[in-house]
């Protein structure tokens, strides 16, 4: 794997790019905004996997991603293939980190972090199939997965990139999603003998530009959600779930927007949005 990187703030990054993904490292700048998330927990090393349509920072400790990044763009036309029927292990991973494709049971779905629908319609069939890699999956309570989380994914695909700000059309939305773990999470034992940790919550960080140049920090709005696993299925998106990026960082040991100056990073990450988009 590649050498470990350092963030702009000088803190170590316990992440490395999988050898098979090194030739596609340039795509990280397209899937993320203001830098790839930095992993500041040396006891929980991250392997970065670059796929068709998204990238994932995979935890070998918890056997699932700590973060997944993708971009959804406004489109004049999209494709829509039927849902791919099979989950599959990611053979880029060591056998000890392959959890098998079977269902989780105990009311937990195989929750996509990079969503099937958005990646399918944006990038096509091969990218859709990549979302069914088990390295993109986290145990997500069925009521959350099929309820408010699904509603958020639909907004990200069908609403957020298609809004306008005055005469400026929003072209795309950057998305960062991942699990949040308690200090001592429970694990699900898998038929092949491996184990996967059960998150206590999930986060979603959105960045949507409202003027050009779109990757300049003052030219985008940011919206951050945190959902506990126990959210009722009938819950709607509301300000009750809105949080700050700083609060997610404190619960995940990840450093987001790491390419920004400390001043600009603090200005963006300490704010909790006062309205939904």
N, C-alpha and C positions, 0 to 999 in steps of 0.2 A: 504494500500500500504506500501511498505517497507520504511524504513527511508531514508532520503535524504543523498546522498553521497557527499564526498569532493574530488576534484581532487588533484593530486600530488602537484600542485602549491598552494593549500590551498584555492582556490576559491570554493564557494558553488556550488552545482549542484542541480538545481531545477528540478530534475527528480526523478521518482519513478517507480518501476517495478509493473506492474499490478499483483494482487494476483494470477490470473490464470497462470501467466508466471513464478512465483517464482521457481517452481520445475525445470524449464528449463533454469535457469540463467546461467548454465555452457556453454550453446550454444553461449552466447554473445562473449566468447573468440574465438570462431570459425568463427563467422560472422564478427568480427571487427579485426583490427590490431592496436596494441599499445594503447588499451583501448577504452572503450565505449565513444562516444561523450558526453561531459558535457554541460549541458544547464545553461548558466550564466545569464538568464533573469528570475528573480523571478516572474515577472508579467505574464509570459507565461509558466506555468508548463507543463512538459512533462510526459506522461505515456508511459513506455516502454512495448511494446507488442512483445512477442517472438512467431514466427509462424513456420510452416514447411518450412524450406529453407531460412528464412530471419528474421530480427528483425527490428522494427520500433519505433522511438521516436515520439509519437503522441502528437500534440498540441491541447489542449482543447480550446485554444483561437481562433485558426485559423481552427480547425476541419479538420486537415490533418497532415501528418508526417512532422516534421522538419528535420528528417533524416531517411534513410533506409539503412541497411547494409546487404550485402550478399557476398558470395564467389563463384567464378566460377573456376572450376578445369579442367585441361586437362583430357580427358576421352578417353578410347579405344572404348567405346560403349556408346550410350546414348539412351534415349527413346524420343518419340515425339508424344504426344497425341494431338488430335484435340483441337483447342481453346475452352476453357470453355465458354458457351454462356451467363452466367448470372453474373452480378454484385450483391453483397449482402451487407447489412449493417452488421457491426461488433457488435454483441450483448454483447460483453464484455464492450462496452462503455455505458455510461449513455445515455438516450434517447436524452438529449440536445445536444449530440455530434454525433448523427447519422444523416447523411445528406440525406439518401435515395439513392436508386440505379439509379435514373433517369439520363438521359444525362444532361449536363450543358447548351447546346445551345450556342448562341453568339460566334460561332467559337472555343469554348473550348472543347477539348476531355477530357474524363475521363482518365487522364494520369497515367499509372502504374509507380510507383517508383521502386519497385521490379518487374522486367519485367516478363511477362507471359512466354516468350520463354525460357529464360535462366533457370528460376526456374523449368519449366516443364521438360526440357531436362536433368537437373542435378539431380532433386529430385523426379520427377514423378507426377502422377495425383493429389494426395491430396495436394501437395505443390503448384501445378499450381492453384488449386481452391482457395488456400489461397491468391494468388495474386489478386483475384477479390473481396476481401474484400474492402469496401469503405474506410477503415482505411489505405489503401495502395495507395490511389488515390489523385491526385492533379489536379486542373484545368490547363490544358496545351494547349496552342494554337495549333490548328490542324496542322498548317504548321511546327511548331517545333516538335510536337509529331510524325508526320508522315514523317518528313524530317531528319535533322541532328541528332536529339535525337535517332531516330530509327537506323541510321547508326552507332552511337556510341554503342548502345546496341548490334548490330551485331558484331562489332569489339571485344567487351568484351567477347562475347560468342565464336566466331569462330576464332579469330586471336590472341589476346593478351596472352591467356594461352598457346598457342602452339608454341611460338617463342623459340629461343635458344640463349644462350650467350656463345660463344665458344663451349665447350662440355657439358655445363649445359643446361638442358631443363627446361623452365619455367613451373612450375606445376600448378600454379593457380594465380588468381588476386583477391585481396580484393577490394570491391566497396562500396563507401559511396555516396549516392545521396540525394538531397532534394531541396526544394524551397527556394527562397530568396524573402523577402517582403520589400516593401517601408515602410516608417514610418507610413503612413496612407493608408493601402491598401483598394481597393474596395472589396465588398463582393457580392457573388451570393446568392440570396434568394432561398431556396429550397421548393418544394411542401409541405413538412411536417413542415415548419415554421423555420427550422434551417438555418444557413448561413455558407458559406465557403469562405475564403479569396482567392483573386486572386493574385498569385505571380507575381513579376515583372521579375523574372529570375529563373534559375535552375542551380545547381552546380553538378559536379560529380568528386569525388576524387578517384584515382586509386593507388594501391600499388602492385607492381609486384616484387617478389623476384628473384634474379639472382644468389644466392649461398646459401648454407646451413650454419648455421641454418636460416631458412627463416624468422623468426619473429624478428631477430636482426636488429636494425634500419639501420645499414650500409650495409645491405645485400639486400636491395630492392630499386627499382626505384619508383618514385612518379610522377604522372601526374594529373593535375587538370584542369577541364574545367568549364567555366561559359557561359551560353547561355541566352540571353535576350528572352523574349516571342516573340518578333517581328522578330526573325531570319527567313529569307525567306526559303520556303520549299526546294528550289534547292541548298541550301548552303551545302558545303562539310566540313568535319573536317579539321581544319587548325590551325596554331599557333595563328590566330586571336582570338580563343576562349580559349586559354591556359592562366592560371592565377596561382597565388600562393595560398597555403592553408591559409596563413595569411589573404589574401584579402577576402576569403570566411568567415573566422571567424569574421572579422570585420563587415560583412554584415548580419550575422546570429545569433550572440551572442552565438555561439557554440564553444567549445574548443575540437579540434580533437587531436588525438595522445596523449592523456592526461596522459598515463602511462610513457611517456618518461621523462628524465631529462629536465630541462628548456633549457640547452645548446643544447642538441640533438634535442629537439622539434623546437627550433629556427633555427637550421641549416637546417632542412628539410623544415619547413613551409615557410621560406622566399624566397625559390628558385622558380623561374618560369622555367619550363622545356623549353629547347631550341630546342627540336625536338619532333615530335610525335613518338610513338613506332612503 
